[in-house]
Amino acid sequence: MKTMKARLQMLPILAASAASAADVTWVLGSGGASCDLTCVSRSGCSEDAWPKTDAEFYDISKLAGQVCESTQTGSAKYDPSTDGRYCGWKGPEDMPKEETRCSQSADSSTYRFCPC
């Protein structure tokens, strides 16, 4: 009985998580563009939506219409990103508090996956 009650108490939390993920549209930005710029006409970039696993990133890349020839963990401030063939999905472990991943940009041959 306690287990069932605990599960029922978790249901609103899980539903809220699913609802926020459903509200995000993954967009492949222009070369060198930040996600803030990419998402400006789509109600902004969602700082809380970054992938936490390579499996999540795989789904995101499909939603954005990108096929990655291979994927590495990455760790750049602008990840997840692609050069058009190869992808990196995981951003840095620690970002300075005054910076956001949405605001990061890369060189003009790097395209970011952006949660708008």
C-alpha positions as CSV (number, residue, x, y, z in Angstrom):
1,M,0.0,0.0,0.0
2,K,2.8,2.4,0.9
3,T,4.5,1.6,-2.4
4,M,1.4,2.4,-4.4
5,K,0.9,5.7,-2.5
6,A,4.5,6.7,-3.2
7,R,4.0,5.9,-6.9
8,L,0.8,8.0,-7.1
9,Q,2.6,10.9,-5.4
10,M,5.3,10.8,-8.1
11,L,2.8,10.8,-10.9
12,P,2.4,14.7,-11.1
13,I,6.2,15.1,-11.1
14,L,6.5,12.6,-14.0
15,A,3.6,14.2,-15.9
16,A,5.2,17.7,-15.5
17,S,8.5,16.4,-16.8
18,A,6.8,14.9,-19.8
19,A,4.8,18.1,-20.5
20,S,7.8,20.3,-20.5
21,A,9.7,18.0,-22.8
22,A,6.7,18.0,-25.2
23,D,6.8,21.8,-25.2
24,V,10.3,21.8,-26.7
25,T,10.9,21.9,-30.5
26,W,14.4,20.8,-31.4
27,V,15.9,23.0,-34.2
28,L,19.2,22.7,-35.9
29,G,20.6,26.2,-35.9
30,S,22.6,28.0,-38.6
31,G,26.3,27.7,-38.6
32,G,27.8,29.6,-35.7
33,A,24.5,30.7,-34.3
34,S,23.7,30.5,-30.6
35,C,20.5,28.8,-29.5
36,D,19.3,32.2,-28.1
37,L,19.5,33.5,-31.7
38,T,18.0,30.3,-33.3
39,C,15.1,30.3,-30.9
40,V,14.3,34.0,-30.8
41,S,11.2,33.6,-33.0
42,R,10.1,30.4,-31.1
43,S,9.6,31.8,-27.6
44,G,13.2,31.4,-26.6
45,C,15.7,28.7,-25.8
46,S,14.8,26.2,-23.0
47,E,17.9,26.0,-20.7
48,D,16.4,22.9,-18.9
49,A,16.0,20.7,-21.9
50,W,19.5,19.6,-22.7
51,P,20.0,15.8,-23.3
52,K,21.3,13.8,-20.4
53,T,22.1,10.6,-22.3
54,D,23.3,9.7,-25.7
55,A,20.0,7.9,-26.3
56,E,18.1,11.2,-25.6
57,F,20.5,12.9,-28.0
58,Y,19.8,10.3,-30.7
59,D,16.1,11.0,-30.5
60,I,16.8,14.8,-30.6
61,S,19.0,14.5,-33.7
62,K,16.2,12.6,-35.4
63,L,13.6,15.2,-34.5
64,A,15.9,17.9,-35.8
65,G,16.3,16.0,-39.1
66,Q,20.1,15.3,-38.7
67,V,21.7,11.9,-39.2
68,C,25.0,11.7,-37.4
69,E,27.6,9.5,-39.1
70,S,29.1,9.1,-35.6
71,T,28.5,10.7,-32.2
72,Q,31.0,11.5,-29.5
73,T,30.3,12.6,-26.0
74,G,31.7,16.1,-26.6
75,S,32.0,18.6,-23.8
76,A,32.0,22.0,-25.5
77,K,29.8,24.8,-24.2
78,Y,28.0,24.7,-27.5
79,D,27.2,21.0,-27.5
80,P,24.9,19.4,-28.7
81,S,26.2,20.2,-32.1
82,T,27.2,18.9,-35.5
83,D,29.5,19.7,-38.4
84,G,27.0,18.2,-40.7
85,R,28.4,14.7,-40.4
86,Y,29.7,14.1,-36.9
87,C,27.9,15.1,-33.7
88,G,28.8,15.8,-30.1
89,W,26.0,15.7,-27.6
90,K,27.1,16.4,-24.0
91,G,27.9,19.9,-22.9
92,P,30.4,20.8,-20.2
93,E,30.1,19.4,-16.7
94,D,30.1,22.8,-15.1
95,M,29.1,26.1,-16.6
96,P,29.9,29.4,-14.9
97,K,26.8,30.7,-13.2
98,E,26.8,33.9,-15.3
99,E,26.8,31.9,-18.6
100,T,24.0,29.7,-20.2
101,R,24.4,27.0,-22.7
102,C,21.7,28.7,-24.9
103,S,23.9,31.7,-25.3
104,Q,27.0,29.8,-26.6
105,S,28.0,29.9,-30.2
106,A,30.7,28.1,-32.2
107,D,32.5,28.7,-35.5
108,S,30.5,29.0,-38.7
109,S,30.9,25.4,-39.6
110,T,29.3,24.1,-36.4
111,Y,25.5,23.8,-36.1
112,R,23.8,23.6,-32.7
113,F,20.8,21.5,-31.8
114,C,18.6,24.0,-30.0
115,P,15.6,23.4,-27.6
116,C,13.2,26.0,-28.6
